[in-house]
Amino acid sequence: MRIELLTGDAVAEPVASLLDRIRTKQARVGIVGLGYVGLPVAVEFARAGFAVTGLDLDTAKVEQVNAGRSYIRDVADCDVAKLVESGHLHATTDTGRLADLDVIDICVPTPLRKTRDPDLSFVVSALQGATPHLRVGQLVILESTTYPGTTEEIVRPMLEATGLKVGTDLLVAFSPERIDPGNQQFTTRMIPKVVGGVNEQSTEAAVAFYRQIVDVVVPVSSPAVAEMVKLLENTFRAVNIGLVNEIALMCRSLKIDVWEVIDAASTKPFGFMPFYPGPGLGGHCIPVDPFYLSWKARQSGFESRFIELAGYVNGAMPHHVFTRITEALNSRALAVRGARVHVLGVAYKPDVGDIRESPALDIIHLLAKHGAVVSYSDPHVPVLREDGLDLEAIDVDCALDRGVDCAVVVTNHRGFDYLRIAERAPLVVDTRNALRGIEGAHISRL
């Protein structure tokens, strides 16, 4: 799809100039929010030759970037240091710097409230910080995952309250982030970028912008379509994981090995895509995004029962894991209260240090609530001070030397020696099939 740039009176001179500066890499780029999405994006544009200013209210992050250090595993210290030294990357807490920038890319979190309603406070705060410094000829992009309609219903009114007209004075687009933390196979440049602008000129500018760092850019007809794309992607995963989690529970009641079933089904070369059961959903996207979609659907009178049911099944998995631990301990005439339970992995996925929405947190809380003595190992999470927890990681061998009653594989990091764990732990509850091929009466699989 090719969107032609309108010429003549239809496009103001500052907008035409912006496109030229983007294509010649003279545009000054601002990234608002230097977290798991923002910092990698900032580094990519700086590496491409743009002058990039990262804006974050967290002074610790700003200081680390300016010192040439990275706090994101997927971004190397040496890359940050090189870009800072060359002058292509700088970080600040000063929102006033936005007035000097040509492109403002907002990459802030969009969590859920406890009521499972969207929390757009970070987006609103970012816009409130930006609006006093906006000027004619800027491109404003929102990358934060949100419900369909956010760009038109929230972002546009806030920008136009400044007196600037969106689509002419300011170009505005939505482009959902697709970063997968820890994924070395699909880097930022390799992942196609979906872009939807409020009008043709906005889409054209955003497409030109992302083509500087991404091999394939996919323009769509509106911001709402782009917003829906991200929610469909992650709802697809959440629903299918919910399905396979329910199949796992069913297989247990039927005394069938669900992992063997999935392996065999995966031999079909068409019409089947394998998903795998686990202790629950984690991360900043998959446990959250489907509820953004179901919330928006309710606003229009549509009940998304499929999504809600998948959320219920996935949300119940930590409780199922707790039950499995209880059953394993009971098989050795042990109660949960007073049992020494060692959790292997607290990050939400293998080989990352991200604990957002990790099911390990719920499992640890359930164990502690019922009187278990809980410890954990995770080479990527040295301390666990979250949601009322205050624990420090200990080495697996040290934990086994001290003695544990049950080891629970929650996150299957590659750094764990699973054969050694199976040999030394008196009981193992494996929620990820990490002990695949290792047999023993003391091993309980999900």
Secondary structure by P-SEA (a helix, b strand, c coil): cbbbbbccccccaaaaaaaaaaaaccbbbbbccccccaaaaaaaaaaaccbbbbbbccaaaaaaaaacccccccccaaaaaaaaaaccccccccccccccccbbbbbccccccccccccaaaaaaaaaacccccccbbbbbbccccccccccccaaaaaacccccccccbbbbbbbbbccccccccccccbbbbbbcccaaaaaaaaaaacccccbbbbcccaaaaaaaaaaaaaaaaaaaaaaaaaaaaaaaacccaaaaaaaaacccccbbbbbbcccccccccccaaaaaaaaaaaacccaaaaaaaaaaaaaaaaaaaaaaaaaaaaacccccccbbbbcccccccccccccccaaaaaaaaaaaaccccccccccccccccccbbbbbccaaaaaaacccbbbbcccccccaaaaaaaccccccccccccccccccccccc
